[in-house]
């Protein structure tokens, strides 16, 4: 059997952790080979080794049967390997065409020749149904389109081994379907795809074979057709996982927060990003704000949590209008916030775990006396949290959070936010980029909070999460609420219609 | 042992030492090359010995006193820059803050004679702290409220401070008798140190500076205030999210940095060092020495004590080099190389970690 890629006995060590432990991976020509694993399992590291970003301590790489020495991405490119990174590498004030030719420009007498490149780009776009407009600026096109530009870049360089690093994390459900179609198209033209993901649905939908990584080790490579979602997730996590969310019907109690006629000015354009939004949140329920990214949910949360000023409206929380109150006031009145961007807002990445765990409470008498931090209490507290929430890291409470995996960073935030025993928990995309095990844990925690009589405001883009976790759904579209629905009485398709703005009704 | 070597603090010290070693080796090369071309400079190793001993082989105890004297202003400007670094800001304005601080201190000590002379130096120091702090405050406010990069505002303030001081001196000065000397009694006291070290410029400024360094260390590493400031510096958004007033944090950080540099100015201008204001149309070099000191000290206040001592010793060694026939500039080149190397300290640290982990793995 001829393999197009063979990774033999790859070992890659980082200080304090073995990211890849003797991994041997074989990929057949013309298949979609998925790489499945939890966060920190070593998927991205392995692909970075293949792409020349990391040098492994041990092991060798064979491309099309020949040993390859890949020291940098240019070498990888020479072997026909291309990669779509999770965070796109595009120049935003360049056009699509300029981005595609970047680094492989045709030059005549010292000037750029675009005509040929344009012809090829259009040709490729047509052949793979990418529907690309070569003259649009990157900053003007959607995230889904940007991803297609990344794909086009690889095709333009004649790459035939394509690595996709968690490509669906940023896409809407419709865009995901489109991407799956494109991937199948690519395969039919003889390309080989390596597909990093932790979403089982996607693997079942497109992949031919799947290799499962866990804690740096290769667990197995199996045919997708002969395995179930349950067996895959069990291999990935190392134990049985509940894929369905288990919960009892909600018992909503009194209203804890009433948002009325809330409006927010957009930072990017003069218009309102949130326009006259009103809703109530009750104790004992999980209220979900669903919507496609960029429809105002981020600004809405900024308004409620105080990160940005309101341009109008009121937020009545426990009888007090929060509109002009400080962030500190809101957190002291027991509003917790799991932020959308854990690196931007959630953590001080250069602080260690213990220091991050007191970010909301460092000023309380528990952790300071006359302005001096009580380090013993701080580290004891961290050890307790690490145990209770099973936060894993290289060197315990003293690990710098930058070095921790995404899932454990999120657990640290969750631990910190639940530690203040909130009455209202605002969770924005709490499971973004997390693996099945961590998602299960976070969903369970949200439901526990609800059952303990707390109010939970969940903001999510993930349809399956919206449907399975929430008790009540408000759909936001272009800054307005366009529908209130009961998740038990609606299909995903119908919810999708609300989210895309094709269906709307007056709320309250 | 391995745990000891993986400790971030230990690595930083190693990296700083490596930078110094790198600079010394470079210096040796320069000395040897120079000895080929300059006939009287025939003993490069002798010159190296002078450098390594900080020139103390000739000047002895007196030299030690001079080093201590050189050290206090650059220790304080180093703290100023280092403190700002720790809170995520780059205070390139130490020079201007230093000059303003020095001017205000000198003004108070000469003019405010209604205060008993023996306490005047304390008032002068306080004045310098406030004046330097106000200069820092301007950069801080601009950064916090108008998002003006502190580097740009501070560079401009350096020139504004320099020219302001130069003009003020000519305005205030008596036309007939323009030069005024500080009354000895109102200078920073020597407490007999001048007798011990046989050098009339040696005073207690070094102890003040070291005390301030320890104080800054405690503020940064032990207090909630330091925790807040560092959070603002590392990640302004996260600080805001946690309810910390990030604008206030940035403003205060720059103000404190300015106050430290201002205090450094007082250490020079109300001491027995001869330094005059009139032709001050060059930026005070102590402010830029502060950047070197902070870099070599890895922005750690305690590390900065040692790096300031080291750089002061090198400065002291400079003039003594002529005894072996070399130019003082050799020391300047070496200092420059050391600063370059310590700016690359991150790379050194990485290499160190690799070196130790590999060694550890083999064992």
HADDOCK unambig.tbl for C-alpha pairs under 7 A between the chains (distance, minus, plus):
assign (segid A and resid 307 and name CA) (segid B and resid 241 and name CA) 6.67 0.50 0.50
assign (segid A and resid 327 and name CA) (segid B and resid 243 and name CA) 4.81 0.50 0.50
assign (segid A and resid 328 and name CA) (segid B and resid 243 and name CA) 4.30 0.50 0.50
assign (segid A and resid 344 and name CA) (segid B and resid 237 and name CA) 6.06 0.50 0.50
assign (segid A and resid 344 and name CA) (segid B and resid 238 and name CA) 6.24 0.50 0.50
assign (segid A and resid 345 and name CA) (segid B and resid 237 and name CA) 5.30 0.50 0.50
assign (segid A and resid 345 and name CA) (segid B and resid 238 and name CA) 4.01 0.50 0.50
assign (segid A and resid 345 and name CA) (segid B and resid 241 and name CA) 5.93 0.50 0.50
assign (segid A and resid 346 and name CA) (segid B and resid 238 and name CA) 5.82 0.50 0.50
assign (segid A and resid 347 and name CA) (segid B and resid 238 and name CA) 6.02 0.50 0.50
assign (segid A and resid 348 and name CA) (segid B and resid 231 and name CA) 6.50 0.50 0.50
assign (segid A and resid 348 and name CA) (segid B and resid 234 and name CA) 6.45 0.50 0.50
assign (segid A and resid 348 and name CA) (segid B and resid 235 and name CA) 5.69 0.50 0.50
assign (segid A and resid 348 and name CA) (segid B and resid 238 and name CA) 6.16 0.50 0.50
assign (segid A and resid 350 and name CA) (segid B and resid 234 and name CA) 6.60 0.50 0.50
assign (segid A and resid 359 and name CA) (segid B and resid 242 and name CA) 6.08 0.50 0.50
assign (segid A and resid 360 and name CA) (segid B and resid 242 and name CA) 5.48 0.50 0.50
assign (segid A and resid 362 and name CA) (segid B and resid 224 and name CA) 6.96 0.50 0.50
assign (segid A and resid 363 and name CA) (segid B and resid 224 and name CA) 6.71 0.50 0.50
assign (segid A and resid 371 and name CA) (segid B and resid 223 and name CA) 5.43 0.50 0.50
assign (segid A and resid 371 and name CA) (segid B and resid 224 and name CA) 5.39 0.50 0.50
assign (segid A and resid 371 and name CA) (segid B and resid 225 and name CA) 6.95 0.50 0.50
assign (segid A and resid 372 and name CA) (segid B and resid 222 and name CA) 5.68 0.50 0.50
assign (segid A and resid 372 and name CA) (segid B and resid 223 and name CA) 4.12 0.50 0.50
assign (segid A and resid 372 and name CA) (segid B and resid 224 and name CA) 5.89 0.50 0.50
assign (segid A and resid 373 and name CA) (segid B and resid 222 and name CA) 5.62 0.50 0.50
assign (segid A and resid 373 and name CA) (segid B and resid 223 and name CA) 5.20 0.50 0.50
assign (segid A and resid 373 and name CA) (segid B and resid 224 and name CA) 5.80 0.50 0.50
